[in-house]
Amino acid sequence: MLVVAVLTFLLMHMLPGDPATIIAGDMADKDAIAQVRRDLGLDQPVAVQLWLWVTNLLQGDFGRSLMLNQPVIEAFFERLPVTLSLALVAFIITIPVGIVLGVVAAVWRDTWVDSAVMVLALVGVSVPNFWIAILSVILFSVTLGWLPSAGYVPLHEDFSRWLASLIQPAVVLALFQIGYLARMTRSAMLEVLDQDYIRTARAKGVSVRVTIMKHAFRNTLMQVVTVSGYILSLLIGGSVVIEQIFALPGIGRLLVQAIMARDYPVVQGTMLLLGFAFVLINIVIDLIYAYVDPRVRYD
């Protein structure tokens, strides 16, 4: 977390542009800009600013947004439900579809079914999601009028409208992850299907369904759980472009606006909190291993 904090701070200060100039406005003179820099502490050496940033973090102070004039932690948690909703809906779409496609491709390997699934996975991984998002808006929102093109409705207001506002961006966000999960599941399944105990089960007359689901798929859960945790991290942190296209007031859009405005506290605080989320997800995945694989034990 300390490394993330320091790297984010240094990278932001390497970007061209001056937040004092943006805040003061284009018509401000040099004296006004200099006064804003002094008020924000930007006139101090970078090393001093870094030291103040880290020491404030240790006290739980993430700073105050320059463009919103509110605490960073408050701005973050105001937008967190939107990003979490988008990530969870995309995750719910990704996991079953990706796993089923991967298992089907492995069971019917070297057939047209396997080839078709791998082509779909390759398309999902290769095609930029912003391009798919634009085409999706043109088709489902502009042409057909089935789904809203932008905006977000909170869950507590109306469930159906909440789902309608998220289903399109969630599917677009999930396409890349579905292709990635399908390829990883197929690879893990192929490795297991070549094991001796699978051939023994088939020779003893165990049905194909039981062999695949009980003996083969269960032994790929370690890889699937690992990839699923990685995918959840990507969905939370990778929604920046999607939130911008669909005008979702989430963390990703906040991050883009903060970068454009050179709002150092927001970018630094948001990246640090997202980094904490990734660390937490990895810890949870490690703990799940003990329940997925009985060979794993933690004291």
C-alpha positions in Angstrom: 0.0 0.0 0.0 2.9 2.3 0.8 4.4 1.6 -2.7 1.1 2.3 -4.3 0.8 5.6 -2.4 4.3 6.8 -3.4 4.1 5.7 -7.0 0.7 7.3 -7.5 1.9 10.5 -6.0 5.1 10.7 -8.1 3.2 9.8 -11.4 0.6 12.5 -10.8 3.3 15.1 -10.3 5.0 14.0 -13.5 1.9 14.8 -15.6 1.9 18.1 -17.5 -0.4 20.8 -16.3 -0.9 22.8 -13.1 -4.0 22.3 -10.9 -3.6 25.9 -9.6 -4.0 27.2 -13.2 -7.1 25.1 -13.7 -8.6 26.2 -10.4 -7.8 29.9 -10.8 -9.2 29.9 -14.4 -7.9 30.9 -17.8 -8.4 34.6 -17.0 -6.4 34.6 -13.8 -3.1 36.5 -13.6 0.2 35.2 -12.3 -0.4 36.6 -8.8 -3.7 34.8 -8.4 -2.3 31.5 -9.7 0.7 31.9 -7.3 -1.8 32.5 -4.4 -3.7 29.4 -5.3 -0.5 27.4 -5.4 0.4 28.6 -1.9 -3.1 27.9 -0.5 -2.9 24.3 -1.9 0.7 23.7 -0.7 1.9 23.2 -4.3 4.6 25.7 -4.0 6.6 23.4 -1.7 9.2 20.9 -2.9 7.8 17.6 -4.1 9.6 15.7 -1.4 7.9 17.9 1.3 4.5 17.3 -0.4 5.1 13.6 -0.5 6.1 13.5 3.2 2.9 15.5 4.2 0.8 13.2 2.0 2.1 10.0 3.6 2.0 11.4 7.2 -1.6 12.5 6.6 -2.5 9.0 5.3 -1.2 7.5 8.5 -3.7 9.6 10.4 -6.5 8.5 8.1 -6.6 11.8 6.1 -6.8 11.2 2.4 -6.9 14.9 1.6 -9.6 17.2 0.2 -10.7 17.3 -3.4 -9.6 20.4 -5.3 -12.5 20.3 -7.8 -15.3 19.1 -5.5 -14.2 20.9 -2.3 -15.0 17.9 -0.2 -13.0 15.1 1.6 -11.6 12.5 -0.8 -12.9 9.6 1.3 -16.4 11.1 1.2 -16.3 11.6 -2.6 -15.0 8.0 -3.0 -17.7 6.3 -0.9 -20.5 8.4 -2.5 -19.6 6.8 -5.8 -18.6 3.4 -4.6 -22.1 1.8 -4.8 -22.3 2.6 -8.5 -19.0 1.0 -9.3 -19.7 -2.0 -7.1 -23.1 -2.5 -8.7 -21.6 -2.4 -12.1 -18.8 -4.8 -11.1 -21.0 -7.3 -9.4 -23.6 -7.4 -12.3 -20.7 -8.0 -14.7 -19.2 -10.6 -12.4 -22.5 -12.5 -12.2 -22.6 -12.5 -16.0 -19.0 -13.4 -16.4 -18.6 -16.4 -14.1 -21.3 -18.8 -15.3 -20.9 -17.9 -19.0 -17.1 -18.1 -18.9 -17.0 -21.4 -17.0 -19.7 -23.1 -19.1 -17.9 -22.0 -22.4 -14.6 -23.3 -21.1 -16.0 -26.6 -19.9 -17.8 -27.2 -23.2 -14.7 -26.3 -25.2 -12.6 -28.8 -23.2 -15.2 -31.6 -23.4 -15.6 -31.3 -27.1 -12.0 -30.4 -27.8 -10.6 -30.4 -31.4 -14.2 -30.2 -32.7 -16.1 -27.3 -34.3 -17.6 -26.6 -30.9 -14.2 -26.1 -29.4 -13.1 -23.9 -32.3 -16.3 -21.8 -32.2 -15.9 -21.2 -28.4 -12.3 -20.2 -28.8 -13.0 -17.8 -31.7 -15.7 -16.2 -29.5 -13.2 -16.0 -26.6 -10.6 -14.5 -28.9 -13.0 -11.9 -30.2 -14.1 -11.0 -26.6 -10.5 -10.6 -25.5 -9.3 -8.7 -28.6 -12.1 -6.2 -29.5 -11.8 -2.9 -27.5 -14.7 -2.6 -25.1 -15.2 1.1 -25.8 -15.9 0.3 -29.4 -18.4 -2.4 -28.4 -20.0 0.0 -26.0 -20.5 2.6 -28.7 -22.0 0.0 -31.1 -24.2 -1.3 -28.2 -25.6 2.2 -27.5 -26.3 2.7 -31.2 -28.2 -0.6 -31.5 -30.0 -1.1 -28.2 -30.5 2.5 -27.1 -30.8 4.6 -30.3 -32.1 2.2 -32.9 -34.2 -0.3 -30.8 -34.8 1.9 -27.7 -34.7 -1.1 -25.4 -32.2 0.2 -22.9 -31.2 3.7 -21.6 -28.1 5.0 -23.2 -26.7 6.7 -20.1 -27.4 7.5 -16.5 -27.8 5.5 -13.3 -30.8 4.8 -11.1 -30.1 3.7 -7.5 -31.2 0.3 -6.4 -33.4 1.6 -3.5 -35.4 3.7 -5.9 -36.4 1.1 -8.5 -34.9 -2.3 -9.1 -36.0 -2.7 -12.7 -34.7 0.7 -13.7 -31.5 0.0 -11.7 -31.0 -3.2 -13.6 -31.8 -1.6 -16.9 -29.3 1.2 -16.4 -26.5 -1.4 -15.6 -27.2 -4.4 -17.9 -25.8 -2.8 -21.0 -22.5 -1.5 -19.5 -22.2 -4.7 -17.5 -22.4 -7.0 -20.5 -19.9 -4.8 -22.4 -17.5 -4.9 -19.4 -17.9 -8.6 -19.0 -17.1 -9.6 -22.6 -13.3 -9.4 -22.2 -13.5 -11.3 -18.8 -15.7 -14.0 -20.3 -13.2 -14.7 -23.1 -10.3 -14.8 -20.6 -12.2 -17.1 -18.1 -13.3 -19.4 -20.9 -9.7 -19.9 -22.1 -8.3 -20.4 -18.6 -11.1 -22.9 -17.7 -10.6 -24.8 -20.9 -6.8 -25.1 -20.3 -7.4 -26.3 -16.7 -10.0 -28.8 -17.8 -7.9 -30.3 -20.6 -5.1 -30.9 -18.1 -7.4 -32.7 -15.7 -9.2 -34.7 -18.4 -5.9 -36.3 -19.3 -5.3 -37.7 -15.8 -5.5 -41.4 -15.0 -8.3 -41.1 -12.5 -10.6 -39.7 -15.2 -9.9 -42.6 -17.4 -10.4 -45.0 -14.5 -13.8 -43.4 -13.7 -14.9 -43.8 -17.3 -13.7 -47.4 -17.4 -15.7 -48.2 -14.3 -18.9 -47.0 -16.1 -19.3 -43.6 -14.4 -21.5 -41.4 -16.6 -20.0 -38.5 -18.6 -21.9 -35.9 -16.6 -20.7 -37.2 -13.2 -17.1 -37.6 -14.5 -17.0 -34.1 -15.8 -18.7 -32.3 -12.9 -17.7 -34.3 -9.9 -14.2 -35.5 -10.8 -12.9 -33.2 -13.5 -14.4 -29.8 -12.8 -13.9 -29.9 -9.0 -10.2 -30.4 -9.5 -10.0 -27.2 -11.6 -11.6 -25.1 -9.0 -8.3 -23.8 -7.6 -7.5 -22.3 -11.0 -11.0 -21.1 -11.5 -11.2 -19.4 -8.1 -7.8 -17.7 -8.7 -8.9 -16.4 -12.1 -12.3 -15.3 -10.7 -10.6 -13.2 -8.0 -8.4 -11.6 -10.6 -11.4 -10.9 -12.8 -13.3 -9.3 -9.9 -10.3 -7.0 -9.3 -10.3 -6.1 -13.0 -14.0 -5.4 -13.0 -13.7 -3.0 -10.1 -10.7 -1.1 -11.4 -11.3 -1.5 -15.1 -14.7 0.3 -15.3 -13.2 3.7 -16.1 -13.9 3.7 -19.8 -17.3 2.1 -19.5 -18.5 4.5 -16.8 -17.4 7.4 -18.9 -19.2 6.2 -22.0 -22.4 5.4 -20.2 -22.2 8.4 -17.9 -22.3 6.3 -14.7 -21.4 8.4 -11.6 -18.9 5.9 -10.3 -15.3 5.8 -9.1 -14.0 5.3 -12.7 -15.6 8.5 -13.9 -14.5 10.4 -10.8 -11.0 9.3 -11.6 -11.1 10.5 -15.2 -12.5 13.9 -14.1 -9.8 14.2 -11.4 -7.0 13.4 -13.8 -8.3 16.0 -16.3 -8.6 18.6 -13.5 -5.2 17.6 -12.1 -7.0 17.0 -8.8 -4.0 15.3 -7.0 -5.8 14.3 -3.8 -8.6 12.5 -5.5 -6.4 10.6 -7.9 -4.0 9.6 -5.2 -6.7 8.7 -2.6 -8.8 6.8 -5.2 -5.8 4.7 -6.5 -4.8 3.9 -2.9 -8.3 2.7 -2.0 -8.6 0.7 -5.1 -5.2 -0.9 -4.4 -6.5 -1.8 -0.9 -9.5 -3.5 -2.5 -7.2 -5.6 -4.7 -5.1 -6.6 -1.7 -8.3 -7.5 0.2 -9.7 -9.6 -2.7 -6.4 -11.5 -3.0 -6.5 -12.3 0.8 -10.1 -13.6 0.5 -9.1 -15.8 -2.5 -6.2 -17.3 -0.4 -8.7 -18.1 2.4 -11.2 -19.7 0.0 -8.5 -22.1 -1.1 -8.8 -24.0 2.2 -12.5 -24.7 1.4 -12.0 -25.5 -2.3 -9.1 -27.9 -2.0 -9.0 -30.2 1.1 -5.2 -30.5 0.6 -4.8 -26.9 1.6 -4.6 -26.3 5.3 -3.9 -23.1 7.3 -2.9 -23.1 10.9 
